[in-house]
Amino acid sequence: MLKNFVQKTAYALLTVFGVVTVIFFLFSVLPGDPAQMMLGQNETQEQLQQQKEKYGFDKSIGQQYLYYINDLLPMSWHSSDVKDFTYFEENKYNGTQLFSLAAGTIYIKTPYLRTSFQRQDQKVLDIIKQTLPNTAILAVSSISIALIIGIFLGIISALQKDTWIDKSIQVLSTLGMSLPSFFSAILAAWLFGYVLKEYTNLNMTGNLYELDDFGEEKIFHFKNLILPAFVLGIRPLAVVVQLMRSSLLEVFQQDYIRTARAKGLSAYSVIINHSLKNALNPVVTAISGWFASMLAGAVFVEYIFGWNGIGKEIVDALNTLDLPIIMGAVLTIAIIFIIINILVDIIYKLLDPRI
């Protein structure tokens, strides 16, 4: 068990290192000069040089990469020279000094994802803290809808195999998988937030928390979560229905299920106590992948419904070439994906100790 944990941890760290490397060099070759975009069109050559020195753009790509790795590490080296780019500034880093080493100091700190180019030096970590919970709430709500409705419909479809009920569920699930998120989002927003607003009382756009008329107090609006969560959950719901049906039909053919039925157990007992647990493995696999992708792939849904999430933040940053936000958000999503995969392995073992 310990060896397995160490291996998984090592693989996870190597994966994170690979993601960091790819992200850095990928966005470092993007066209455009970030320093020039920050200053606008009326900058002087002196201002441009100062901006490059401030953000390290005057260094070589190799040096910039090492500086970026140094900022991300929880234990990092910082120069004692105030003019050096790696100098430990209190307003940038949050850490504790350990010991001096080679004209510098080793610190333990929180990973530093740099500051935004466009938002008056606002820390990327603070921006992610503001937007990631919104996307997480949206993703968890969508997955919950997909699991609850999908597993129920999958069971009904398996029990009613080849009947009109089964065929109707299969047609609807196929339609759900084929619908692009942006199309279903526009359709749902128009239909339920505009045409039927008098009956649904739902808004076309809105966030979970909105300021009151005086702009002082945040008001909780649960209804703003309903449409984006439902739309984002349509495709994983369709996948869960298909997987649940196929997996249950396969489990129904096993000898232990025939034995359970021969003992006179009710259909409910056979499904809940014997079939469902073993049939959930492929569903867990699919849902883990969908949940991770939702954190990154909810861009269209967040934009259409005005949901202030991390996906929308990434697109806004791409439009302004705000590289620290893009890199920090993508790295955060990658780490979450790795954590989810590790949790899925644990859930597998709980569902089936033979794995």
C-alpha positions in Angstrom: 0.0 0.0 0.0 2.8 2.4 1.0 4.8 1.6 -2.2 1.7 2.2 -4.3 1.1 5.6 -2.6 4.7 6.6 -3.2 4.5 5.6 -6.8 1.3 7.5 -7.4 2.7 10.6 -5.6 5.8 10.5 -7.8 3.8 10.1 -11.0 1.6 13.0 -9.9 4.6 15.3 -9.2 6.2 14.4 -12.6 2.9 15.1 -14.3 2.6 18.5 -12.7 6.2 19.3 -13.6 5.4 18.3 -17.2 2.2 20.4 -17.3 4.1 23.4 -15.9 6.8 23.0 -18.6 4.3 22.7 -21.4 2.2 25.6 -20.2 5.2 27.9 -19.8 6.8 27.3 -23.2 3.4 27.1 -25.0 2.3 30.6 -23.8 5.8 32.0 -24.1 5.7 31.7 -27.9 2.3 33.4 -28.3 2.4 36.3 -30.7 2.3 39.8 -29.2 4.3 41.6 -26.6 2.6 41.5 -23.1 4.5 44.5 -21.9 3.3 46.6 -24.8 -0.3 45.4 -24.3 -0.1 46.4 -20.6 1.1 50.0 -21.5 -1.1 50.6 -24.6 -0.3 52.4 -27.7 1.3 55.6 -26.2 4.2 54.0 -24.4 7.8 55.3 -24.6 10.8 53.0 -25.1 11.9 53.7 -21.5 8.4 52.7 -20.1 8.5 49.6 -22.2 11.9 48.6 -20.9 10.9 49.2 -17.3 7.8 47.0 -17.7 9.9 44.2 -19.2 12.4 44.4 -16.3 9.5 44.4 -13.8 8.0 41.2 -15.2 11.3 39.6 -16.3 10.6 39.8 -20.0 14.1 41.1 -20.5 15.6 37.8 -19.5 16.1 34.8 -21.8 13.4 32.1 -22.1 15.5 29.7 -20.1 15.9 32.2 -17.2 12.2 33.0 -17.3 11.4 29.3 -17.0 13.7 28.9 -14.0 12.2 31.9 -12.3 8.7 30.6 -12.9 9.6 27.2 -11.4 11.2 29.0 -8.5 8.0 31.0 -7.9 5.8 27.8 -8.0 7.9 25.7 -5.6 6.8 25.7 -2.0 10.5 26.0 -1.0 12.4 28.5 -3.1 15.6 30.5 -3.3 15.5 34.4 -3.4 18.3 36.8 -4.1 19.4 39.3 -1.4 19.8 42.0 -4.2 16.8 44.3 -4.2 17.2 44.9 -7.9 17.1 41.2 -8.7 13.9 39.7 -10.2 14.0 36.9 -7.5 14.2 39.3 -4.6 11.7 38.3 -1.9 9.0 41.1 -1.8 6.5 40.8 1.0 3.6 42.1 -1.2 4.4 39.3 -3.7 5.2 36.3 -1.6 3.8 34.8 1.5 6.4 32.8 3.3 8.9 32.2 6.1 12.7 32.5 5.9 14.6 29.3 6.6 18.4 29.9 6.0 20.8 31.9 3.9 22.4 30.3 0.9 24.7 31.7 -1.9 24.0 35.4 -1.7 20.3 34.6 -1.1 17.8 33.0 1.2 15.7 29.9 1.2 12.0 30.5 2.0 9.0 28.2 2.6 6.1 29.9 0.9 2.8 29.4 -0.8 3.1 28.8 -4.6 3.3 32.2 -6.3 1.3 32.3 -9.6 2.4 35.8 -10.4 0.2 38.9 -10.8 -2.3 39.9 -13.5 -1.0 42.1 -16.3 -4.3 43.9 -16.7 -5.8 44.1 -13.2 -3.5 46.5 -11.4 -1.1 43.8 -10.2 -3.9 41.7 -8.6 -2.5 38.3 -7.6 -3.5 35.4 -9.9 -4.1 33.2 -6.8 -6.7 35.7 -5.5 -8.5 35.7 -8.9 -8.6 31.9 -9.0 -9.9 31.8 -5.4 -12.7 34.1 -6.5 -13.7 32.2 -9.6 -12.8 28.5 -9.0 -15.5 28.0 -6.3 -18.2 29.2 -8.7 -17.1 26.7 -11.4 -16.8 24.0 -8.7 -20.3 24.6 -7.5 -21.6 24.6 -11.1 -19.7 21.3 -11.9 -20.8 19.5 -8.7 -24.4 20.5 -9.3 -24.2 19.3 -12.9 -22.6 16.0 -11.9 -25.1 15.5 -9.2 -28.0 16.0 -11.7 -26.2 13.6 -14.1 -25.7 10.9 -11.5 -29.1 11.0 -9.8 -31.2 11.1 -13.0 -28.7 9.1 -15.2 -28.4 6.2 -12.8 -32.2 6.1 -12.3 -32.9 6.2 -16.0 -30.1 3.6 -16.7 -31.7 1.2 -14.3 -35.2 1.7 -15.8 -33.7 1.2 -19.3 -31.9 -2.0 -18.3 -35.0 -3.5 -16.6 -37.2 -2.5 -19.5 -34.8 -3.8 -22.2 -36.1 -3.5 -25.8 -39.4 -2.0 -24.7 -40.7 1.4 -25.8 -39.5 2.8 -22.5 -36.0 1.6 -23.1 -36.0 2.8 -26.7 -37.3 6.3 -25.7 -34.6 6.7 -23.0 -31.9 5.6 -25.6 -33.2 8.1 -28.1 -33.2 10.9 -25.5 -29.7 10.0 -24.3 -28.3 9.9 -27.8 -29.8 13.3 -28.4 -28.3 14.6 -25.2 -24.8 13.4 -26.2 -25.0 15.0 -29.6 -26.1 18.4 -28.5 -23.2 20.9 -28.2 -23.2 22.8 -24.9 -23.3 26.2 -26.5 -26.4 25.4 -28.5 -28.3 23.8 -25.6 -27.2 26.7 -23.4 -28.6 29.3 -25.8 -31.8 27.3 -26.3 -32.4 26.8 -22.5 -31.6 30.5 -21.8 -34.0 31.7 -24.5 -36.8 29.2 -23.7 -36.8 29.1 -19.9 -35.2 32.5 -19.2 -37.1 34.6 -21.8 -40.2 32.8 -23.4 -41.3 31.0 -20.2 -39.9 33.5 -17.7 -43.4 34.3 -16.4 -43.8 30.7 -15.3 -40.2 29.7 -14.4 -39.1 33.0 -12.9 -35.6 32.1 -14.1 -33.1 34.6 -15.5 -31.2 34.3 -18.8 -28.0 35.4 -17.1 -26.8 35.8 -13.5 -24.4 34.6 -10.9 -24.8 32.7 -7.6 -24.1 35.8 -5.6 -25.1 39.3 -6.9 -24.8 42.7 -5.3 -28.0 44.5 -4.1 -29.2 47.8 -5.7 -26.8 49.7 -3.4 -23.8 47.6 -4.5 -22.9 46.7 -0.8 -24.5 43.4 0.1 -24.2 40.1 -1.7 -27.5 38.3 -2.3 -27.7 34.5 -2.8 -29.7 33.6 -6.0 -30.1 29.8 -6.2 -32.3 30.1 -9.2 -29.4 31.4 -11.3 -27.7 28.0 -10.8 -30.6 25.9 -12.2 -30.2 26.5 -15.9 -26.4 26.4 -16.3 -26.2 23.3 -14.0 -28.9 21.5 -16.0 -27.4 22.4 -19.4 -23.9 21.4 -18.3 -25.2 18.2 -16.9 -27.0 17.1 -20.1 -24.1 15.4 -21.8 -22.7 13.6 -18.8 -26.3 12.5 -17.9 -26.6 10.9 -21.3 -23.3 9.1 -20.9 -24.3 7.8 -17.5 -27.6 6.5 -18.8 -25.8 4.6 -21.6 -23.0 3.2 -19.3 -25.4 2.3 -16.5 -27.7 0.4 -18.9 -24.8 -1.5 -20.6 -23.0 -2.3 -17.3 -26.2 -3.5 -15.6 -27.1 -5.8 -18.5 -23.7 -7.3 -18.4 -23.9 -7.8 -14.6 -27.4 -9.4 -14.9 -25.7 -12.2 -16.9 -23.3 -13.1 -14.1 -23.9 -16.4 -12.1 -24.2 -14.7 -8.7 -27.1 -12.7 -10.0 -28.9 -15.8 -11.3 -28.3 -17.4 -7.9 -29.7 -14.3 -6.1 -32.8 -14.5 -8.3 -33.1 -18.2 -7.7 -33.2 -17.6 -4.0 -36.4 -15.6 -4.5 -34.9 -12.2 -3.8 -36.9 -9.2 -5.0 -35.8 -7.2 -8.1 -35.1 -4.3 -5.8 -32.8 -6.3 -3.6 -31.0 -7.9 -6.5 -30.3 -4.5 -8.1 -29.4 -2.5 -5.0 -27.5 -5.2 -3.0 -25.9 -7.2 -5.8 -25.9 -5.5 -9.2 -25.5 -1.8 -8.7 -22.2 -1.7 -6.8 -20.4 -3.8 -9.5 -22.1 -1.9 -12.3 -20.9 1.5 -11.1 -17.2 1.2 -12.0 -17.5 2.4 -15.6 -19.8 5.2 -14.4 -17.2 6.3 -11.9 -14.6 6.4 -14.6 -16.8 8.5 -16.9 -17.9 10.9 -14.2 -14.4 11.5 -13.0 -13.3 12.6 -16.5 -16.5 14.7 -17.0 -16.0 16.5 -13.7 -12.5 17.4 -14.4 -13.4 18.6 -17.9 -16.3 20.6 -16.6 -13.9 22.7 -14.6 -12.2 23.7 -17.8 -14.8 23.1 -20.4 -17.7 25.1 -19.0 -16.6 28.2 -20.9 -19.5 28.5 -23.3 -22.1 27.8 -20.5 -20.4 30.3 -18.2 -20.3 32.9 -20.9 -23.9 32.5 -22.1 -25.4 32.5 -18.6 -23.0 35.2 -17.3 -21.5 32.8 -14.7 -18.3 34.2 -13.2 -16.2 31.0 -13.3 -12.6 30.0 -14.1 -13.5 29.0 -17.7 -14.8 32.5 -18.5 -11.8 33.9 -16.7 -9.4 32.0 -19.1 -11.2 33.3 -22.2 -11.1 36.9 -20.9 -7.4 36.5 -20.2 -6.7 35.1 -23.6 -8.4 38.2 -25.2 -6.0 40.5 -23.3 -3.0 38.2 -23.4 -3.0 38.1 -19.6 -0.5 35.2 -19.4 -0.2 34.8 -15.6 -4.0 34.2 -15.3 -4.1 31.8 -18.2 -1.1 29.8 -17.0 -2.3 29.8 -13.4 -5.8 28.7 -14.3 -4.7 25.9 -16.6 -2.2 24.7 -14.0 -4.8 24.7 -11.3 -7.2 22.7 -13.5 -4.4 20.2 -14.3 -3.7 19.7 -10.6 -7.4 19.2 -9.8 -7.6 16.6 -12.6 -4.6 14.7 -11.1 -6.2 14.8 -7.7 -9.5 13.5 -9.1 -7.7 10.6 -10.8 -6.1 9.6 -7.5 -9.5 9.8 -5.7 -11.1 7.7 -8.5 -8.5 4.9 -7.8 -9.5 5.0 -4.1 -13.2 4.8 -5.0 -12.5 1.8 -7.3 -11.0 0.0 -4.4 -14.0 0.7 -2.2 -16.4 -0.5 -4.9 -14.3 -3.6 -5.8 -11.6 -4.6 -3.3 -10.2 -7.0 -6.0 -8.8 -4.0 -8.0 
